């Protein structure tokens, strides 16, 4: 019985030692003790570790050895010393290493602690998130700004808006010609263009994707105000349900427009870009009513089909498709 117990104990000790030796290979300093590699005790201070490291680094630096064999040995030793120093100079990695020395059986934890630090990103995730949001916000704002001024430049070239802006500028006394002025024709023309652009910017109400950029539309501001926005959305949905579904009250203008926009599957900016007379037409047809909206949509689709059927360009396209089929690109390899 005693012999059997001793045999089992011996087997367990051998298996345990083999597992530890196998699992410790490749972690930290491998089979070597990092403290022994640097030549310091476990309670050594950072300054003592750094002092011994510099001493050993000078001793085993590969450039100090000229013979091939000696240089190769020095390189391996130098790498081992550098690895040990990297582990012991950092408080967190040193604590993980000390934990491994104190708990040799917890080898799964050793692998986790070791590779967690190896795989973990060097940059703080919070910095990455903040930088990403900032970049997206800047792209949003300057992209919207570019689209807005592109629209303004387009309206300047349209005679309808240009002549109207000129009339407004003259009425406001912005285009008073000073005969005593010594400005050249090109300078006067440039100044006139700036005045026209300024008038169009002040008077033109551009909506939708080409609307005047606002800081409230960028991601940063939206995230800051997101609690308020979400709370407001929940409050409005609950209020709409209570007033118009539960209490059966008459729809307000705001709710009618909301339902129309919802049925049209449009975003707020897209819906705002619709002309006011078009919105009034939607209201006149009572498109907030789902049944009336479905009838209207079906009629719109029928009208579109008739319009396309009568279009000469669409007829040409249909004849081309009937004769040639779906167009495709091919390459002749001969």
CORTA-V875161 format. One record per residue. PHI is phi in whole degrees, -180 to 180 (NA if undefined). BURIAL is 1 if it has 9 or more other ideal C-beta (glycine too) atoms within 8 Angstrom, else 0. Layout:
phi->PHI burial->BURIAL
phi->PHI burial->BURIAL
This chain:
phi->NA burial->0
phi->-67 burial->0
phi->-62 burial->0
phi->-65 burial->0
phi->-64 burial->0
phi->-65 burial->0
phi->-64 burial->0
phi->-63 burial->0
phi->-63 burial->0
phi->-63 burial->0
phi->-61 burial->0
phi->-63 burial->0
phi->-65 burial->0
phi->-64 burial->0
phi->-61 burial->0
phi->-63 burial->1
phi->-66 burial->0
phi->-64 burial->0
phi->-61 burial->1
phi->-64 burial->1
phi->-64 burial->1
phi->-73 burial->0
phi->-76 burial->1
phi->-74 burial->1
phi->-65 burial->0
phi->93 burial->0
phi->-101 burial->1
phi->55 burial->1
phi->-98 burial->1
phi->69 burial->0
phi->-79 burial->0
phi->-85 burial->1
phi->-89 burial->0
phi->-60 burial->1
phi->-67 burial->1
phi->-68 burial->0
phi->-62 burial->1
phi->-78 burial->1
phi->83 burial->0
phi->-133 burial->1
phi->-75 burial->0
phi->-65 burial->0
phi->-92 burial->0
phi->-67 burial->1
phi->-81 burial->0
phi->-63 burial->0
phi->-66 burial->0
phi->-66 burial->1
phi->-63 burial->1
phi->-65 burial->1
phi->-64 burial->0
phi->-67 burial->1
phi->-63 burial->1
phi->-62 burial->0
phi->-64 burial->0
phi->-70 burial->1
phi->-62 burial->1
phi->-67 burial->0
phi->-71 burial->0
phi->-107 burial->1
phi->-64 burial->1
phi->-58 burial->1
phi->-69 burial->0
phi->-87 burial->0
phi->-117 burial->1
phi->-97 burial->0
phi->-68 burial->0
phi->-61 burial->0
phi->-65 burial->0
phi->-64 burial->1
phi->-66 burial->1
phi->-65 burial->0
phi->-64 burial->1
phi->-64 burial->1
phi->-62 burial->1
phi->-63 burial->0
phi->-65 burial->1
phi->-64 burial->1
phi->-64 burial->0
phi->-64 burial->1
phi->-65 burial->1
phi->-64 burial->1
phi->-63 burial->1
phi->-63 burial->1
phi->-68 burial->1
phi->-59 burial->1
phi->-75 burial->1
phi->-84 burial->1
phi->-78 burial->1
phi->-96 burial->0
phi->-62 burial->0
phi->-70 burial->0
phi->-67 burial->1
phi->-66 burial->1
phi->-64 burial->0
phi->-64 burial->1
phi->-68 burial->1
phi->-63 burial->1
phi->-63 burial->1
phi->-66 burial->1
phi->-66 burial->1
phi->-82 burial->0
phi->-130 burial->0
phi->-66 burial->0
phi->-79 burial->0
phi->-86 burial->1
phi->-71 burial->1
phi->-66 burial->0
phi->-66 burial->1
phi->-64 burial->1
phi->-62 burial->1
phi->-63 burial->0
phi->-63 burial->1
phi->-67 burial->1
phi->-79 burial->0
phi->-62 burial->0
phi->-75 burial->1
phi->-71 burial->0
phi->-85 burial->0
phi->-60 burial->0
phi->-64 burial->0
phi->-75 burial->0
phi->-92 burial->0
phi->-62 burial->0
phi->-60 burial->0
phi->-63 burial->0
phi->-66 burial->0
phi->-63 burial->1
phi->-64 burial->0
phi->-63 burial->0
phi->-64 burial->0
phi->-63 burial->0
phi->-63 burial->1
phi->-64 burial->1
phi->-62 burial->0
phi->-61 burial->1
phi->-64 burial->1
phi->-65 burial->1
phi->-63 burial->0
phi->-59 burial->1
phi->-67 burial->1
phi->-72 burial->0
phi->-66 burial->0
phi->-65 burial->1
phi->-63 burial->1
phi->-64 burial->0
phi->-64 burial->1
phi->-63 burial->1
phi->-72 burial->0
phi->-66 burial->1
phi->-66 burial->1
phi->-62 burial->1
phi->-63 burial->1
phi->-68 burial->0
phi->-64 burial->1
phi->-64 burial->1
phi->-83 burial->0
phi->-82 burial->0
phi->-54 burial->0
phi->-57 burial->0
phi->-78 burial->1
phi->-65 burial->1
phi->-66 burial->0
phi->-66 burial->0
phi->-65 burial->1
phi->-63 burial->1
phi->-63 burial->0
phi->-66 burial->1
phi->-63 burial->1
phi->-68 burial->1
phi->-65 burial->0
phi->-86 burial->0
phi->76 burial->0
phi->-87 burial->0
phi->-114 burial->1
phi->-78 burial->0
phi->-86 burial->0
phi->-98 burial->0
phi->-67 burial->0
phi->-82 burial->0
phi->-68 burial->0
phi->-101 burial->0
phi->-73 burial->0
phi->-78 burial->0
phi->-63 burial->0
phi->-66 burial->0
phi->-67 burial->0
phi->-65 burial->1
phi->-64 burial->0
phi->-65 burial->0
phi->-66 burial->1
phi->-63 burial->1
phi->-62 burial->1
phi->-64 burial->0
phi->-67 burial->1
phi->-61 burial->1
phi->-63 burial->1
phi->-64 burial->0
phi->-65 burial->1
phi->-63 burial->1
phi->-63 burial->1
phi->-75 burial->0
phi->-97 burial->0
phi->-82 burial->1
phi->-99 burial->0
phi->-87 burial->1
phi->-123 burial->0
phi->84 burial->1
phi->-67 burial->0
phi->-104 burial->1
phi->-69 burial->1
phi->-63 burial->0
phi->-65 burial->1
phi->-134 burial->0
phi->-65 burial->0
phi->-72 burial->0
phi->-94 burial->1
phi->-80 burial->1
phi->-62 burial->1
phi->-58 burial->1
phi->-66 burial->1
phi->-64 burial->1
phi->-68 burial->0
phi->-63 burial->0
phi->-92 burial->1
phi->-59 burial->0
phi->-59 burial->0
phi->-66 burial->0
phi->-63 burial->1
phi->-66 burial->0
phi->-62 burial->0
phi->-65 burial->0
phi->-62 burial->0
phi->-64 burial->0
phi->-63 burial->0
phi->-65 burial->0
phi->-63 burial->0
phi->-67 burial->0
phi->-65 burial->0
phi->-61 burial->1
phi->-65 burial->1
phi->-67 burial->1
phi->-73 burial->1
phi->-103 burial->1
phi->-102 burial->0
phi->-83 burial->0
phi->-88 burial->0
phi->59 burial->0
phi->-77 burial->0
phi->-71 burial->0
phi->-65 burial->1
phi->-83 burial->0
phi->-61 burial->0
phi->-61 burial->0
phi->-73 burial->1
phi->-62 burial->1
phi->-65 burial->1
phi->-63 burial->1
phi->-66 burial->1
phi->-63 burial->1
phi->-62 burial->1
phi->-65 burial->0
phi->-69 burial->1
phi->-77 burial->0
phi->58 burial->0
phi->-115 burial->0
phi->-77 burial->0
phi->-63 burial->0
phi->-65 burial->1
phi->-66 burial->1
phi->-70 burial->1
phi->-66 burial->1
phi->-75 burial->1
phi->-71 burial->0
phi->-63 burial->0
phi->-63 burial->0
phi->-66 burial->0
phi->-69 burial->0
phi->-65 burial->1
phi->-63 burial->0
phi->-66 burial->0
phi->-61 burial->1
phi->-67 burial->1
phi->-63 burial->0
phi->-85 burial->0
phi->56 burial->0
phi->-75 burial->1
phi->-70 burial->1
phi->-81 burial->0
phi->-61 burial->0
phi->-65 burial->0
phi->-67 burial->1
phi->-65 burial->1
phi->-62 burial->0
phi->-65 burial->0
phi->-63 burial->1
phi->-64 burial->1
phi->-63 burial->0
phi->-67 burial->0
phi->-62 burial->0
phi->-66 burial->0
phi->-65 burial->0
phi->-63 burial->0
phi->-66 burial->0
phi->-64 burial->0
phi->-65 burial->0
phi->-64 burial->0
phi->-69 burial->0
phi->-66 burial->0
phi->-87 burial->0
phi->-77 burial->0
phi->-64 burial->0
phi->-64 burial->0
phi->-70 burial->1
phi->-64 burial->1
phi->-61 burial->0
phi->-64 burial->0
phi->-66 burial->0
phi->-64 burial->0
phi->-65 burial->0
phi->-65 burial->1
phi->-67 burial->0
phi->-84 burial->0
phi->-109 burial->0
phi->79 burial->0
phi->-70 burial->0
phi->-68 burial->0
phi->-147 burial->0
phi->-104 burial->0
phi->-128 burial->0
phi->-124 burial->0
phi->-92 burial->0
phi->-90 burial->0
phi->-73 burial->0
